[in-house]
Amino acid sequence: MEGAVDLSLFQLLSAYLFIVILLLIVRIKGISREKEIIIGSIRMTLQLILTGYILGYLFENPHPMYSLTAIIVMEVFSIYNIIKRIKAEIPMKLKRVIALSMFFGSFVTILFFILAVIRVAPWYNPRYFVPIAGMLIGNAMTGVSLGVSSLVDGMQTNRELVEGALMLGATPHAASKRIIDTAFDSAILPTINSMVGMGIVFLPGMMTGQILSGTSPLTAIEYQIAIMLGITGSVSLSVILVVQLGYKAYFNKEKQLI
């Protein structure tokens, strides 16, 4: 089978025409997003170029400490992005819950996927470990971000309902159950929608990349199914932890709403 087609610098630069078109559209529509689009495009380009050089070094110098360090850096940035996206002020305890949920939920899933599903030898092989971890952590970050946003919004907008339930003798968990369930549902729904539309509505990035690199479509499909199930596990485990533990940040030791 043919390998991947190498892109020349001119071909790569020509793809930025889509950014120019987007800038023209928002300018015509009077939408003040030019700065964000330009900054986003520049950051994306620089970050990916830097990542390419780092991955090249990791692939040539495989070591467990390098792979684990890369994962820790991804986790820290994901936690930072989650907290940064939340516009409202949140308790410090909830920030700790976010960190715990991201680290535990995604890391456990990564280890299980590497050791039990694809059985990479050695387990820290950066060619597999780092890209797979990036996909699992990235999707978990999106899920946790949605779940926390919904949880924070629910605890603030439904404060009177929660207090009323507490006055009637409900436990903090029972008083917050509807908010917790809504937060989990809003966080997990994008992953479910991706699973439903995958293969018919769109071809996922990992599968497309493998096919473009010359991998058999059937092999690419096998990997995509496995990684999608891993993503589902990472998102669901991280989200269930953050919503089941996160609501407690809004109650004191006397089970009163803060």
HUMOHU-V743683 format. One record per run of one state. SS is the DSSP state (alpha for helix, beta for strand, coil for the rest). FROM is the first residue (numbers start at 0). TO is the last residue. Records with the same first field share a line. If there is no record, write none. Layout:
# HUMOHU-V743683
SS=FROM-TO / FROM-TO
This chain:
# HUMOHU-V743683
coil=0-7 / 14-15 / 29-32 / 60-62 / 85-90 / 117-124 / 157-157 / 167-170 / 198-200 / 202-203 / 212-215 / 251-255 / 257-257
alpha=8-13 / 16-28 / 33-59 / 63-84 / 91-116 / 125-156 / 158-166 / 171-196 / 204-211 / 216-249
beta=197-197 / 201-201 / 250-250 / 256-256
